[in-house]
């Protein structure tokens, strides 16, 4: 993060060895056009202005960045907001267009994905009619962000470099993802929410940094216009638009699409309301909505089955399964492994304790093979061959050896050490981005000093880490799995923020 934040991306592009081949393709640095698709619904005007102001700070904003404001037609204030924004930010971007997603369109499930589906169709038409940009223009990159996103001012420069650095085929088989950092309103978050934000932020950064992870784009991401047009844009009937768009693109290209990291954090608000309990409820509603992404597994498995029926050769079928397996594994890990983290760690300890409690016997039971002693015959044979002295030294108790318990005990110790290190990494990460956090972090005595913040994070995680993980992770997953049994289409519950209630449903 520090390296990418201090990088001069244009200078790096000029120095890059790939630049010599770019002239053959006819795409130069100044030719790349970025379009930010910003879906919004009843978002306070001050938040929208702050988001657009962050985008306008980019050096490329005035000549290479266009804005597509995707409003919902059912929001009565949307036309007025669009007019005010276009007037206020006139001349700061290449262009600004506004779209208004009609309500009750056939097949459109109210939510972010259906809004983006409509906005994308309007955007392609406007690009061609007003700017002479065809639907498959190889120069255009679309970036989807939330309406409360604080983008890094170097993000579009870094994106331009990464886009041009790839080969002509590869760049149109890629998504780009900045790490999502839920620290924007960190200073006002309740402890339960704050711990959850820390877990989610560090998990997102760790996955992006792990070269073995098959990352799936989340919340804010970028994709070429060519790829977006080739797969038919965003689908209007799915809730998890980010995961679905990536899964759809990966499936339609037989598993060749990948998500590449750009380590320039995007700061987002964690759901927030005026009251303490209102904030907890708003975060709970968001957790339930995120957990419904488990329905994407139904889509992926169904699409895999259909693909295997349609692919003409055995070789392509095997290659398709090989390429798509990491995607299925990632979906499963995120929803079932991570979602159960609060439960399996506790269950592991219970298994160890129950095992240790019931896996011993007294020496006088050794002669009675059919008795209550749970030792296997191998242990009895060992004792008969002269191991009695060692057994007597253990207070006349014998513990059966178990590799499962052996490794679980050591994994628990490793997890404890890792949690301590994660607390320090969380504190350092916060201090890297603290200038973009709302409020004054230096006015808080427990945040101003990095080692002290580390200690506070450890105390908070030890106190309510499992509770937070269960409430905002495991429990929403179980609810989502039950709901998915009855259907895979769900309305989009808008996350709460100051000025917008969490009960607002699209």
Secondary structure as UniProt FT lines:
FT   HELIX           2..6
FT   HELIX           9..15
FT   TURN            17..18
FT   HELIX           19..25
FT   HELIX           29..31
FT   STRAND          33..39
FT   HELIX           45..56
FT   TURN            59..60
FT   HELIX           61..64
FT   STRAND          65..72
FT   TURN            73..74
FT   TURN            76..77
FT   HELIX           78..88
FT   TURN            89..92
FT   STRAND          95..101
FT   TURN            103..104
FT   TURN            106..107
FT   HELIX           112..131
FT   TURN            135..136
FT   TURN            138..139
FT   STRAND          140..145
FT   TURN            147..148
FT   TURN            153..154
FT   HELIX           155..165
FT   TURN            168..169
FT   HELIX           170..173
FT   STRAND          174..181
FT   TURN            184..185
FT   HELIX           186..188
FT   HELIX           191..209
FT   TURN            211..212
FT   STRAND          221..224
FT   HELIX           225..230
FT   TURN            231..232
FT   TURN            236..237
FT   HELIX           241..252
FT   TURN            253..255
FT   STRAND          258..267
FT   HELIX           276..291
FT   HELIX           292..295
FT   HELIX           296..310
FT   HELIX           314..332
FT   HELIX           333..337
FT   HELIX           338..340
FT   HELIX           341..358
FT   HELIX           363..365
FT   TURN            366..367
FT   TURN            369..370
FT   HELIX           377..382
FT   HELIX           383..387
FT   HELIX           388..392
FT   TURN            393..396
FT   HELIX           403..433
FT   HELIX           434..436
FT   HELIX           441..443
FT   HELIX           445..448
FT   HELIX           450..469
FT   HELIX           470..474
FT   HELIX           475..486
FT   TURN            498..499
FT   TURN            502..503
//
